[in-house]
Amino acid sequence: MHTKAPLSLCVAMAIALAAVSCGGGDSGSTPSSPSPTPTPTTGTTITITSSGASPRSVTVTAGSRVTFVNNDSSAHDMSSDPHPSHTNCPEINQVGFLTAGQSRQTGNLNTTRTCGFHDHNRPTDASLLGTIVIQ
């Protein structure tokens, strides 16, 4: 009976040692480094005032973000076209509700296209309509 316990203990220790040594050894090959994740960049800023959004059309490179700044005394809820589904460029929907003085960025605009935006609460106000062209 005593001969089985040390044998079982030796087998368990050998398995544990093999498991530990398999993960940390140098296999002699160069590990592949992961592809770098592109750092989002701010493409430009759209400022909202009592006169509307300015500029109303901006062009950014793919992977950029656009910052919306609310310099109006009123709140604005910036969304992607079309109203009310806001489905064309969901990245714009990350801006959302901006109180006076607040700013927020879109998500990464990765897909080459033209995205329309508007104030959800004033969808027909031409001064708050615009486009973001992603190249």
C-alpha positions in Angstrom: 0.0 0.0 0.0 2.9 2.4 0.8 4.4 1.8 -2.6 1.4 3.1 -4.5 1.3 6.5 -2.6 4.9 7.5 -3.5 4.3 6.4 -7.1 1.1 8.4 -7.4 2.8 11.4 -5.9 5.7 11.1 -8.4 3.3 10.9 -11.3 1.3 13.9 -10.1 4.6 15.9 -9.6 5.8 14.9 -13.1 2.5 16.1 -14.7 2.6 19.4 -12.7 6.3 20.0 -13.7 5.5 19.2 -17.4 2.5 21.6 -17.4 4.5 24.4 -15.8 7.6 24.0 -18.1 5.5 23.9 -21.3 4.2 27.4 -21.0 7.4 29.3 -20.3 10.2 27.8 -22.3 11.8 29.3 -25.3 10.9 27.3 -28.4 13.8 28.9 -30.4 11.4 30.6 -32.8 10.8 34.2 -32.9 7.3 35.0 -31.6 5.1 36.9 -34.0 4.1 40.3 -32.7 0.5 41.3 -33.0 -0.4 43.9 -35.6 -0.5 47.3 -34.1 -4.0 48.7 -33.5 -4.4 52.0 -35.3 -4.6 54.9 -32.8 -7.8 56.8 -33.4 -7.1 60.4 -34.4 -9.2 63.4 -34.2 -10.1 64.3 -37.7 -11.6 67.7 -37.0 -14.0 69.6 -34.8 -17.6 70.6 -35.5 -18.8 73.4 -33.3 -22.5 74.0 -32.6 -23.6 77.5 -31.8 -26.9 79.4 -32.0 -26.2 79.7 -35.7 -26.0 76.0 -36.2 -23.2 73.5 -36.9 -19.9 74.8 -38.3 -18.4 73.6 -40.5 -21.4 71.7 -41.9 -19.2 69.4 -44.0 -15.8 67.9 -43.1 -13.5 65.4 -44.7 -11.5 63.0 -42.5 -9.3 60.0 -43.2 -10.6 56.5 -42.4 -10.0 55.7 -38.7 -10.5 59.2 -37.5 -12.9 60.6 -35.0 -14.8 63.9 -35.2 -15.3 66.0 -32.1 -18.6 67.9 -31.7 -18.4 70.9 -29.3 -21.7 72.5 -28.1 -21.0 76.2 -27.7 -24.7 77.0 -27.8 -26.7 77.8 -24.7 -29.2 75.0 -25.7 -28.6 71.3 -25.6 -28.3 69.3 -28.8 -28.7 65.6 -29.5 -26.4 64.8 -32.5 -27.2 61.7 -34.5 -26.6 59.9 -37.7 -29.0 60.2 -40.6 -31.7 59.1 -41.4 -34.1 60.4 -38.8 -35.4 58.8 -36.6 -33.6 55.4 -37.1 -30.0 56.9 -37.1 -28.6 53.8 -38.9 -26.3 55.1 -41.7 -23.3 55.9 -39.5 -23.7 54.5 -36.0 -20.3 55.9 -35.0 -21.9 59.4 -35.0 -24.5 58.3 -32.5 -21.8 58.1 -29.8 -21.9 61.9 -29.7 -25.5 61.9 -28.6 -26.9 64.4 -26.1 -24.6 67.4 -25.5 -25.5 70.0 -22.9 -24.2 73.6 -23.3 -20.4 73.6 -23.1 -20.0 69.8 -23.5 -18.1 68.0 -26.2 -17.9 64.4 -27.3 -16.3 62.4 -30.1 -17.8 60.1 -32.7 -16.6 56.5 -32.7 -13.8 55.6 -35.1 -15.0 56.3 -38.6 -13.4 53.4 -40.4 -15.6 52.9 -43.5 -15.1 55.1 -46.5 -18.4 56.8 -47.2 -20.3 60.0 -46.6 -22.3 60.2 -43.4 -25.0 62.7 -42.7 -25.8 64.1 -39.2 -28.5 66.1 -37.6 -29.9 67.2 -34.2 -32.4 64.4 -33.3 -34.7 67.0 -31.6 -34.6 69.4 -34.6 -34.2 67.0 -37.6 -35.3 69.5 -40.2 -33.3 72.5 -38.9 -31.0 73.0 -41.9 -28.4 74.8 -39.7 -27.9 71.6 -37.8 -27.6 69.3 -40.8 -24.2 68.3 -42.1 -22.0 65.6 -43.5 -18.8 63.8 -42.6 -16.9 62.5 -45.7 -14.6 59.6 -44.7 -11.8 58.9 -47.2 
